[in-house]
Amino acid sequence: MDWTLSITLTVLVRGAAPDVLADPIIKSAHALLMADRSIGGRVLDILPSEHKMDIIEGDNPVGLLQAIYNIQYRTDQESLD
């Protein structure tokens, strides 16, 4: 059976330019995740999906960046292993 597991990487930052602060963090996490798209042969593939950025304005703005990835994997019909 083929399965898809969705994961969300979340970056929370605070500062004058939250989007600028979040960029290097999410780029680093993305590079680490994409470095071995089969996770040592354990999954079929990792596919980037969507990114969402929410900024809460104020004296010290907060940014919440969410990067969604779909992990495709396969199991036997009799087992989830």
ZADO-1210 file (C-alpha; in nm, 4 decimals, padded with zeros to 6 digits):
<atoms>
<atom x="00.0000" y="00.0000" z="00.0000" code="MET" pos="1"/>
<atom x="00.1211" y="00.3481" z="-00.0802" code="ASP" pos="2"/>
<atom x="00.0868" y="00.6183" z="00.1827" code="TRP" pos="3"/>
<atom x="00.1504" y="00.9899" z="00.2136" code="THR" pos="4"/>
<atom x="00.2487" y="01.1494" z="00.5418" code="LEU" pos="5"/>
<atom x="00.2280" y="01.5287" z="00.5597" code="SER" pos="6"/>
<atom x="00.4654" y="01.7048" z="00.7968" code="ILE" pos="7"/>
<atom x="00.4865" y="02.0729" z="00.8798" code="THR" pos="8"/>
<atom x="00.8100" y="02.2480" z="00.9714" code="LEU" pos="9"/>
<atom x="00.7282" y="02.5574" z="01.1738" code="THR" pos="10"/>
<atom x="00.9586" y="02.8545" z="01.2311" code="VAL" pos="11"/>
<atom x="00.8593" y="03.1188" z="01.4838" code="LEU" pos="12"/>
<atom x="01.0612" y="03.4412" z="01.4896" code="VAL" pos="13"/>
<atom x="01.0302" y="03.7852" z="01.6448" code="ARG" pos="14"/>
<atom x="01.1877" y="04.1017" z="01.5114" code="GLY" pos="15"/>
<atom x="01.1561" y="04.3995" z="01.2800" code="ALA" pos="16"/>
<atom x="01.1572" y="04.1838" z="00.9632" code="ALA" pos="17"/>
<atom x="01.0211" y="03.8383" z="01.0534" code="PRO" pos="18"/>
<atom x="01.0276" y="03.7121" z="00.6948" code="ASP" pos="19"/>
<atom x="01.3967" y="03.7981" z="00.6634" code="VAL" pos="20"/>
<atom x="01.4725" y="03.6323" z="00.9988" code="LEU" pos="21"/>
<atom x="01.2834" y="03.3123" z="00.9072" code="ALA" pos="22"/>
<atom x="01.4415" y="03.2670" z="00.5616" code="ASP" pos="23"/>
<atom x="01.7839" y="03.1272" z="00.6606" code="PRO" pos="24"/>
<atom x="01.6252" y="02.8933" z="00.9162" code="ILE" pos="25"/>
<atom x="01.3755" y="02.7413" z="00.6739" code="ILE" pos="26"/>
<atom x="01.6380" y="02.7252" z="00.3956" code="LYS" pos="27"/>
<atom x="01.8687" y="02.5284" z="00.6250" code="SER" pos="28"/>
<atom x="01.5902" y="02.2909" z="00.7330" code="ALA" pos="29"/>
<atom x="01.4857" y="02.2433" z="00.3693" code="HIS" pos="30"/>
<atom x="01.8427" y="02.1641" z="00.2627" code="ALA" pos="31"/>
<atom x="01.8779" y="01.9053" z="00.5404" code="LEU" pos="32"/>
<atom x="01.5475" y="01.7408" z="00.4532" code="LEU" pos="33"/>
<atom x="01.6176" y="01.7352" z="00.0789" code="MET" pos="34"/>
<atom x="01.9768" y="01.6090" z="00.1158" code="ALA" pos="35"/>
<atom x="01.8507" y="01.2486" z="00.1292" code="ASP" pos="36"/>
<atom x="01.5017" y="01.2389" z="-00.0198" code="ARG" pos="37"/>
<atom x="01.4631" y="00.8670" z="00.0521" code="SER" pos="38"/>
<atom x="01.5840" y="00.8969" z="00.4149" code="ILE" pos="39"/>
<atom x="01.8307" y="00.6147" z="00.3653" code="GLY" pos="40"/>
<atom x="01.5885" y="00.4088" z="00.1559" code="GLY" pos="41"/>
<atom x="01.3106" y="00.4204" z="00.4167" code="ARG" pos="42"/>
<atom x="01.0681" y="00.6244" z="00.2036" code="VAL" pos="43"/>
<atom x="00.9934" y="00.6628" z="-00.1666" code="LEU" pos="44"/>
<atom x="01.0264" y="01.0417" z="-00.1814" code="ASP" pos="45"/>
<atom x="00.9890" y="01.3713" z="00.0023" code="ILE" pos="46"/>
<atom x="00.7995" y="01.6392" z="-00.1867" code="LEU" pos="47"/>
<atom x="00.7851" y="02.0046" z="-00.0824" code="PRO" pos="48"/>
<atom x="00.4260" y="02.1265" z="-00.0826" code="SER" pos="49"/>
<atom x="00.3294" y="02.4738" z="00.0305" code="GLU" pos="50"/>
<atom x="00.4759" y="02.7493" z="00.2457" code="HIS" pos="51"/>
<atom x="00.2674" y="02.9905" z="00.4515" code="LYS" pos="52"/>
<atom x="00.3916" y="03.3036" z="00.6268" code="MET" pos="53"/>
<atom x="00.1822" y="03.4830" z="00.8861" code="ASP" pos="54"/>
<atom x="00.3051" y="03.8081" z="01.0377" code="ILE" pos="55"/>
<atom x="00.1515" y="03.9615" z="01.3481" code="ILE" pos="56"/>
<atom x="00.2313" y="04.3314" z="01.3416" code="GLU" pos="57"/>
<atom x="00.3211" y="04.5246" z="01.6551" code="GLY" pos="58"/>
<atom x="00.6128" y="04.6923" z="01.8317" code="ASP" pos="59"/>
<atom x="00.8095" y="04.3702" z="01.7904" code="ASN" pos="60"/>
<atom x="00.6446" y="04.1771" z="01.5011" code="PRO" pos="61"/>
<atom x="00.6116" y="03.7999" z="01.5164" code="VAL" pos="62"/>
<atom x="00.6448" y="03.5767" z="01.2126" code="GLY" pos="63"/>
<atom x="00.5179" y="03.2220" z="01.1794" code="LEU" pos="64"/>
<atom x="00.6447" y="03.0348" z="00.8735" code="LEU" pos="65"/>
<atom x="00.5077" y="02.6894" z="00.7967" code="GLN" pos="66"/>
<atom x="00.6611" y="02.4663" z="00.5312" code="ALA" pos="67"/>
<atom x="00.4603" y="02.1565" z="00.4430" code="ILE" pos="68"/>
<atom x="00.6219" y="01.8438" z="00.3007" code="TYR" pos="69"/>
<atom x="00.4601" y="01.5224" z="00.1772" code="ASN" pos="70"/>
<atom x="00.6509" y="01.2026" z="00.2481" code="ILE" pos="71"/>
<atom x="00.5559" y="00.9099" z="00.0253" code="GLN" pos="72"/>
<atom x="00.6171" y="00.5590" z="00.1529" code="TYR" pos="73"/>
<atom x="00.4996" y="00.2019" z="00.0987" code="ARG" pos="74"/>
<atom x="00.4006" y="-00.0791" z="00.3353" code="THR" pos="75"/>
<atom x="00.2779" y="-00.4368" z="00.2982" code="ASP" pos="76"/>
<atom x="-00.0985" y="-00.4815" z="00.3013" code="GLN" pos="77"/>
<atom x="-00.0710" y="-00.7113" z="00.6020" code="GLU" pos="78"/>
<atom x="00.1532" y="-00.4819" z="00.8060" code="SER" pos="79"/>
<atom x="00.2266" y="-00.1140" z="00.8567" code="LEU" pos="80"/>
<atom x="00.6018" y="-00.1894" z="00.8824" code="ASP" pos="81"/>
</atoms>
